[in-house]
Amino acid sequence: MRPHPAHRILLLIGGLILNTGAVLAAQLPSLQELVDAAEPHTTLSLPAGTYAGPVVIDKPIDIDGRGEVTIDAGGKGSVVVLDTDGATLRNLRLINSGNSHNDIDAGVQVRGNFNVIKDNEIDDCLFGIDLQQSENNIVRRNHIRSKAVELGIRGDAIRLWYSFHNKIEENTAIDSRDIVVWYSRDNVIRGNKASRGRYSLHFMYSQYNLVEGNDFRGNSVGIFLMYSDSVIVRNNHISHAVGAAGVGIGFKETSDVEIADNEILYCATGMHLDVSPFQPETTNRIRGNLIAYNGIGIQFLNDWTGNLFEDNLLKGNLTQVAVLGGKTAKRNEWRGNHWDDYAGFDRDDDGIGDTPFEQYAYADRIWMDVPPARFFKGTPMLEVLDFLERLAPFTSPELLLRDDRPLVTAEFRPQERSTLPAADTETERAPESDTGTSPPDAYELLRRSLNRE
């Protein structure tokens, strides 16, 4: 069967576009030739313009683009491969990688140690920065965006694989898939921003990492730890992880973690625990977190033990604590948390409630035990059933948890985050109104209600 004339025209136009792109790429000056000619331990300061990639750097040199140099891979492979130790890439614009997930086509592939990748713009690249079996590298202040394809087939903004002692700091990832840390330990992930992605930060089999001062907004999931023990997660802001799988911070079979002073706001589920801690005689310490305005504040997949919840603020969640596959969360330790639905008194004005805070499961046990019924969570029907159950219960309600020393007021609060980097570009500064002031948003009103101005 001969193709329709319209199809021939489309094929011809597509071929012309591809050929034109190939011709333009072929006309660009070759960066590889300049790199090959450079002496080790020198600075290669390129004249302003666009250069052809891909390029492999196999010697310790410093390439400084001064914000005036673009490297275009022409849609093939990775833009830059750092196959050396002690090199620096800075102030470059890296664009147009290939589309192969198998080859991990990226803006920068790192295959060495003690390299610095900083202040680069990485755009239209499948993966952003990929580190494999690489140690003691610094990845700092890069702006990363993946290709304009569906979320599931984008590459990861930053990817660590069997990589140790690296610093991932102050990067911005927009419209990429995940930031992933797999089989990697002793890394610092600090002060990064991610939005419109899937997993802001995803750990697999990675121990002894520090996650501090990051800002993750509008992703499907905030931070998820899978089989990754002894991780410290502190002073992070996570918000608007919504959708059926929306979770602020989640653990699966993860032990000995410190989750402290984080803000988890406006998520479908603030915190999700699945068989954690997993290792015998270990404890997960969850302290000083603000967990507010989520559908579910803290969710357990089943009846589990070994978690300490202390000095957390739970405010405005539709459901404070839920246990999906079990009857209770009282085998964990709950101590000194603030619950905004606490109905007790503080007659001696010591800031501690005179009676314990207790959460019981009434009609909400229906959607906890029967997953399809979760569709009706928060509907007037279930709310009426819950009211009737509380008014005149037909069966004894389940005690989910007891906090013997609940904080009566929200004056206790997570520490102010001092580790977030200051905005250093115009795009990172908040816009100002014509009058010099702007009305506070919901998040700012929440901070004021907690005396956190």
C-alpha positions as CSV (number, residue, x, y, z in Angstrom):
1,M,0.0,0.0,0.0
2,R,1.4,3.4,-1.0
3,P,1.4,6.1,1.7
4,H,-1.2,8.8,1.5
5,P,0.2,12.1,0.0
6,A,-0.3,13.9,3.3
7,H,1.8,11.3,5.0
8,R,4.6,11.8,2.5
9,I,4.6,15.5,3.1
10,L,4.9,15.0,6.9
11,L,7.7,12.5,6.4
12,L,9.5,14.9,4.1
13,I,9.1,17.8,6.6
14,G,10.4,15.6,9.5
15,G,13.4,14.5,7.4
16,L,14.2,18.1,6.5
17,I,14.1,19.1,10.2
18,L,16.4,16.3,11.3
19,N,18.8,16.9,8.5
20,T,18.8,20.6,9.2
21,G,19.6,19.9,12.9
22,A,22.4,17.5,11.9
23,V,23.8,20.1,9.5
24,L,23.7,22.9,12.1
25,A,25.4,20.6,14.7
26,A,28.1,19.7,12.2
27,Q,28.8,23.4,11.5
28,L,29.5,24.1,15.2
29,P,33.1,24.3,16.4
30,S,34.2,21.1,18.1
31,L,34.7,21.4,21.8
32,Q,36.4,18.0,21.8
33,E,39.3,19.3,19.7
34,L,39.9,22.2,22.2
35,V,39.7,19.9,25.2
36,D,42.2,17.5,23.5
37,A,44.6,20.3,22.9
38,A,44.4,21.7,26.5
39,E,47.2,20.9,29.0
40,P,46.2,19.2,32.3
41,H,45.7,21.5,35.3
42,T,44.9,24.6,33.1
43,T,41.8,26.7,32.6
44,L,40.0,26.5,29.3
45,S,38.2,29.8,29.0
46,L,36.1,29.5,25.8
47,P,35.1,32.4,23.6
48,A,31.4,33.1,23.8
49,G,29.3,31.0,21.5
50,T,27.9,27.5,20.9
51,Y,30.1,24.4,20.6
52,A,29.4,20.9,19.4
53,G,29.3,18.0,21.8
54,P,29.3,15.3,23.0
55,V,32.7,15.8,24.6
56,V,34.8,13.5,26.8
57,I,37.1,15.1,29.3
58,D,39.8,12.7,30.4
59,K,42.2,15.2,32.1
60,P,42.0,17.5,35.0
61,I,41.1,20.9,33.4
62,D,38.9,23.8,34.4
63,I,36.3,24.8,31.8
64,D,34.7,28.1,32.5
65,G,31.9,29.3,30.2
66,R,31.3,32.6,32.1
67,G,27.6,32.2,31.3
68,E,28.3,32.8,27.6
69,V,29.1,29.3,26.3
70,T,26.6,26.7,25.2
71,I,27.5,23.0,24.5
72,D,25.0,21.3,22.2
73,A,25.2,17.5,21.9
74,G,23.1,17.5,18.8
75,G,20.6,14.9,20.2
76,K,23.3,12.2,20.6
77,G,24.7,10.8,23.8
78,S,25.7,12.8,26.9
79,V,26.7,16.4,26.5
80,V,29.8,16.1,28.7
81,V,31.4,12.9,30.1
82,L,33.8,13.6,33.0
83,D,36.1,10.6,32.9
84,T,38.8,12.0,35.1
85,D,39.6,13.3,38.6
86,G,39.9,16.9,39.6
87,A,38.2,18.6,36.7
88,T,35.8,21.6,37.0
89,L,32.8,22.5,34.8
90,R,31.3,25.9,35.5
91,N,29.0,28.6,34.1
92,L,28.1,26.5,31.0
93,R,24.8,25.9,29.3
94,L,24.5,22.2,28.4
95,I,21.7,21.2,26.0
96,N,20.2,18.6,23.7
97,S,21.4,15.3,24.9
98,G,20.3,12.0,23.4
99,N,17.2,10.0,24.4
100,S,18.6,6.7,25.6
101,H,17.7,5.5,29.0
102,N,20.0,2.5,28.6
103,D,23.0,4.8,28.0
104,I,21.8,7.4,30.6
105,D,22.2,10.2,28.1
106,A,22.8,13.2,30.4
107,G,23.9,16.8,30.6
108,V,27.0,15.6,32.6
109,Q,28.1,12.0,33.3
110,V,30.6,11.8,36.1
111,R,33.0,8.8,36.2
112,G,35.7,10.1,38.5
113,N,36.5,11.7,41.8
114,F,37.1,15.2,43.2
115,N,35.4,17.0,40.3
116,V,33.3,20.2,40.6
117,I,30.2,20.8,38.6
118,K,28.7,24.2,39.5
119,D,26.6,27.1,38.2
120,N,25.6,25.3,35.0
121,E,22.3,25.4,33.2
122,I,21.3,22.0,31.9
123,D,18.3,22.0,29.6
124,D,16.6,19.6,27.2
125,C,18.8,16.7,28.6
126,L,17.2,13.4,29.4
127,F,19.2,13.0,32.6
128,G,20.7,16.0,34.4
129,I,23.9,15.0,36.3
130,D,24.7,11.3,36.7
131,L,27.4,10.0,39.1
132,Q,28.4,6.4,38.9
133,Q,31.1,4.9,41.2
134,S,32.3,8.5,41.9
135,E,33.5,9.9,45.1
136,N,34.2,13.3,46.7
137,N,32.6,15.4,43.9
138,I,30.8,18.7,44.4
139,V,27.5,19.3,42.4
140,R,26.4,22.9,43.3
141,R,24.0,25.5,42.0
142,N,23.1,23.9,38.8
143,H,19.7,24.5,37.2
144,I,18.3,21.3,35.6
145,R,15.4,20.6,33.3
146,S,14.7,17.4,31.5
147,K,13.2,16.9,28.1
148,A,9.6,17.9,27.4
149,V,8.2,14.4,27.6
150,E,5.8,12.5,29.9
151,L,6.9,12.5,33.5
152,G,7.5,8.7,33.7
153,I,9.9,8.7,30.8
154,R,12.0,11.8,31.7
155,G,15.4,11.1,33.2
156,D,16.4,11.9,36.7
157,A,17.7,15.4,37.5
158,I,20.5,14.1,39.7
159,R,21.4,10.4,40.0
160,L,23.9,8.8,42.4
161,W,24.9,5.1,41.8
162,Y,27.5,3.5,44.1
163,S,28.8,6.9,44.8
164,F,30.2,8.1,48.2
165,H,31.2,11.3,50.0
166,N,29.7,13.6,47.4
167,K,28.1,17.0,48.1
168,I,24.8,17.8,46.2
169,E,24.1,21.4,47.2
170,E,21.8,24.3,46.1
171,N,20.7,22.8,42.8
172,T,17.3,23.5,41.2
173,A,15.4,20.8,39.4
174,I,12.3,21.6,37.5
175,D,10.2,19.3,35.2
176,S,12.6,16.4,35.7
177,R,11.7,13.0,37.1
178,D,13.5,12.2,40.4
179,I,16.6,12.9,42.4
180,V,17.8,9.4,43.3
181,V,20.5,8.0,45.6
182,W,21.0,4.3,45.1
183,Y,23.6,2.1,46.8
184,S,25.4,5.2,47.9
185,R,26.4,6.4,51.4
186,D,28.0,9.3,53.3
187,N,26.6,11.9,50.8
188,V,25.3,15.4,51.7
189,I,22.1,16.6,49.9
190,R,21.6,20.1,51.1
191,G,19.7,23.3,50.1
192,N,18.3,21.9,46.8
193,K,15.0,22.8,45.2
194,A,12.7,20.5,43.2
195,S,9.3,21.0,41.7
196,R,6.9,19.5,39.1
197,G,8.7,16.1,39.3
198,R,7.9,12.7,40.7
199,Y,10.1,11.8,43.6
200,S,11.8,14.9,44.9
201,L,14.4,12.6,46.6
202,H,14.4,8.8,46.5
203,F,16.8,6.6,48.4
204,M,17.4,2.9,47.7
205,Y,19.8,0.8,49.8
206,S,21.7,3.9,50.8
207,Q,23.0,4.5,54.4
208,Y,24.5,7.3,56.4
209,N,23.4,10.2,54.2
210,L,22.5,13.7,55.3
211,V,19.4,15.5,53.8
212,E,19.2,19.0,55.1
213,G,17.6,22.4,54.2
214,N,16.0,21.3,50.9
215,D,12.8,22.8,49.5
216,F,10.5,20.3,47.6
217,R,7.2,21.6,46.4
218,G,4.6,20.3,44.0
219,N,6.1,16.9,43.3
220,S,4.3,13.6,43.5
221,V,6.4,12.5,46.5
222,G,8.7,14.4,48.8
223,I,11.4,12.2,50.3
224,F,11.1,8.4,50.3
225,L,13.6,6.1,52.0
226,M,13.6,2.5,51.0
227,Y,15.9,0.0,52.7
228,S,18.1,3.0,53.7
229,D,19.2,3.1,57.3
230,S,20.8,5.8,59.5
231,V,19.8,8.7,57.3
232,I,19.3,12.2,58.8
233,V,16.5,14.2,57.3
234,R,16.2,17.6,58.9
235,N,15.1,21.2,58.3
236,N,13.5,20.5,54.9
237,H,10.3,22.0,53.5
238,I,8.0,19.6,51.7
239,S,4.6,20.7,50.4
240,H,1.9,19.9,47.9
241,A,2.7,16.2,47.3
242,V,-0.8,15.3,46.2
243,G,-2.5,12.7,44.2
244,A,-3.3,9.0,45.0
245,A,0.3,8.4,46.1
246,G,1.2,11.8,47.4
247,V,3.5,11.4,50.5
248,G,5.6,14.1,52.2
249,I,8.2,11.7,53.8
250,G,7.9,7.9,53.6
251,F,9.9,4.9,54.8
252,K,9.8,1.3,53.7
253,E,11.8,-1.2,55.8
254,T,14.1,1.6,56.9
255,S,15.7,1.8,60.4
256,D,17.6,4.2,62.7
257,V,16.6,7.4,60.9
258,E,16.4,10.9,62.4
259,I,13.5,12.9,61.0
260,A,13.7,16.3,62.7
261,D,12.5,19.9,62.3
262,N,10.9,19.4,58.8
263,E,7.8,21.2,57.5
264,I,5.3,18.8,55.8
265,L,2.3,20.8,54.4
266,Y,-0.6,20.3,52.1
267,C,0.2,16.7,51.1
268,A,-2.2,13.8,50.6
269,T,-0.3,12.0,53.4
270,G,2.2,13.8,55.5
271,M,4.3,10.8,56.7
272,H,4.0,7.2,55.6
273,L,5.6,4.2,57.5
274,D,5.8,0.7,56.0
275,V,7.4,-1.9,58.2
276,S,9.8,0.7,59.7
277,P,12.1,0.3,61.6
278,F,13.0,-3.0,60.0
279,Q,16.2,-3.9,61.8
280,P,15.7,-5.5,65.3
281,E,16.3,-3.2,68.3
282,T,16.4,0.0,66.3
283,T,14.4,3.1,66.6
284,N,13.2,5.8,64.2
285,R,13.3,9.2,65.9
286,I,10.7,11.6,64.6
287,R,11.0,15.0,66.4
288,G,10.1,18.6,66.1
289,N,8.3,18.3,62.7
290,L,5.4,20.5,61.6
291,I,2.8,18.2,60.0
292,A,-0.1,20.4,58.9
293,Y,-3.0,20.6,56.5
294,N,-2.5,17.2,55.1
295,G,-5.2,14.6,54.2
296,I,-3.6,12.2,56.7
297,G,-0.9,13.5,59.0
298,I,0.8,10.2,59.8
299,Q,-0.1,6.9,58.2
300,F,1.0,3.4,59.1
301,L,0.7,0.6,56.6
302,N,0.2,-1.9,59.5
303,D,0.4,-2.3,63.2
304,W,4.2,-1.7,63.8
305,T,6.5,-0.6,66.6
306,G,9.8,1.1,67.2
307,N,9.1,4.7,66.3
308,L,9.4,7.7,68.7
309,F,7.2,10.7,67.9
310,E,8.2,13.6,70.1
311,D,7.6,17.4,70.1
312,N,5.8,17.3,66.7
313,L,3.1,19.8,65.8
314,L,0.0,18.2,64.1
315,K,-2.3,20.9,62.9
316,G,-5.2,21.0,60.5
317,N,-4.9,17.5,59.2
318,L,-8.2,15.9,58.1
319,T,-7.0,12.7,59.9
320,Q,-4.2,13.0,62.4
321,V,-3.1,9.3,62.4
322,A,-4.3,6.3,60.4
323,V,-3.4,2.6,60.5
324,L,-4.4,0.9,57.2
325,G,-3.5,-2.7,57.7
326,G,-3.8,-3.0,61.5
327,K,-5.7,-1.9,64.5
328,T,-3.4,0.4,66.4
329,A,-0.4,2.6,66.4
330,K,-0.1,2.7,70.2
331,R,2.9,0.3,70.2
332,N,5.0,3.3,69.2
333,E,6.0,6.0,71.7
334,W,4.1,9.2,71.5
335,R,5.5,11.9,73.8
336,G,4.9,15.7,74.0
337,N,3.3,16.3,70.7
338,H,0.9,19.1,70.0
339,W,-2.5,18.0,68.6
340,D,-4.8,20.8,67.5
341,D,-7.9,18.6,68.3
342,Y,-6.8,18.0,71.9
343,A,-9.9,18.7,74.1
344,G,-8.2,18.7,77.5
345,F,-7.2,21.5,79.9
346,D,-3.9,22.8,81.4
347,R,-4.9,24.0,84.9
348,D,-1.4,24.4,86.2
349,D,-0.2,26.4,83.1
350,D,2.8,24.2,82.5
351,G,2.1,23.8,78.8
352,I,1.3,20.1,79.2
353,G,-2.3,18.8,79.1
354,D,-3.7,17.5,82.3
355,T,-5.0,14.4,80.6
356,P,-3.6,12.3,77.8
357,F,-4.4,12.8,74.2
358,E,-6.2,9.8,72.8
359,Q,-7.2,9.1,69.3
360,Y,-9.9,6.5,68.6
361,A,-11.1,5.1,65.3
362,Y,-14.8,5.2,64.9
363,A,-16.4,5.1,61.4
364,D,-13.1,6.1,59.9
365,R,-12.1,2.5,60.6
366,I,-14.2,1.7,57.5
367,W,-11.9,3.4,55.0
368,M,-8.8,2.2,56.9
369,D,-9.8,-1.4,56.6
370,V,-11.5,-1.4,53.2
371,P,-9.2,0.4,50.7
372,P,-12.0,1.1,48.1
373,A,-13.9,2.9,50.7
374,R,-11.2,5.5,50.9
375,F,-12.7,7.2,47.9
376,F,-15.5,8.4,50.3
377,K,-13.1,9.7,53.0
378,G,-14.2,13.1,54.1
379,T,-17.6,12.9,52.5
380,P,-20.8,14.0,54.4
381,M,-21.9,10.3,54.4
382,L,-18.9,9.1,56.4
383,E,-18.8,12.2,58.5
384,V,-22.4,11.5,59.6
385,L,-21.6,7.9,60.4
386,D,-18.6,9.0,62.4
387,F,-20.7,11.5,64.3
388,L,-23.3,8.8,65.1
389,E,-20.6,6.3,66.2
390,R,-19.1,8.9,68.5
391,L,-22.6,9.8,69.9
392,A,-23.7,6.2,70.5
393,P,-21.1,3.6,69.4
394,F,-22.5,0.3,68.4
395,T,-19.1,-1.3,69.1
396,S,-16.1,-0.3,71.2
397,P,-13.9,2.1,69.2
398,E,-10.3,1.2,68.6
399,L,-7.7,3.2,70.5
400,L,-5.1,4.2,67.9
401,L,-2.6,6.0,70.1
402,R,-2.1,7.7,73.5
403,D,0.2,10.7,74.1
404,D,0.5,11.1,77.9
405,R,2.1,14.6,77.8
406,P,0.4,16.5,74.9
407,L,1.5,20.1,74.4
408,V,-1.5,22.4,74.9
409,T,-0.3,25.2,72.7
410,A,1.7,25.5,69.5
411,E,4.4,27.7,71.0
412,F,6.9,24.8,70.7
413,R,7.9,24.8,67.1
414,P,10.6,23.4,64.8
415,Q,13.8,25.4,64.7
416,E,14.1,28.1,62.1
417,R,16.1,26.7,59.1
418,S,19.4,28.4,58.9
419,T,20.9,26.1,56.3
420,L,18.8,27.3,53.3
421,P,21.0,29.1,50.8
422,A,20.2,32.8,50.2
423,A,18.7,33.6,46.8
424,D,21.5,34.7,44.5
425,T,19.7,35.2,41.2
426,E,16.8,37.3,40.2
427,T,14.6,34.2,39.5
428,E,15.1,33.0,43.0
429,R,13.9,36.3,44.6
430,A,10.2,36.6,45.6
431,P,8.4,39.2,43.4
432,E,7.4,42.4,45.0
433,S,4.1,44.2,44.5
434,D,3.8,47.7,43.3
435,T,3.0,49.0,46.7
436,G,6.0,47.3,48.3
437,T,3.9,44.8,50.2
438,S,2.0,41.7,49.2
439,P,-0.8,39.8,50.9
440,P,0.3,36.8,52.8
441,D,-0.4,33.4,51.4
442,A,-1.8,30.4,53.3
443,Y,1.7,29.2,54.2
444,E,2.6,32.6,55.7
445,L,-0.6,32.7,57.7
446,L,0.2,29.3,59.1
447,R,3.7,30.5,60.1
448,R,2.1,33.5,61.9
449,S,-0.4,31.3,63.7
450,L,2.6,29.3,65.1
451,N,4.5,32.5,66.1
452,R,7.2,31.7,63.4
453,E,7.6,35.2,61.9
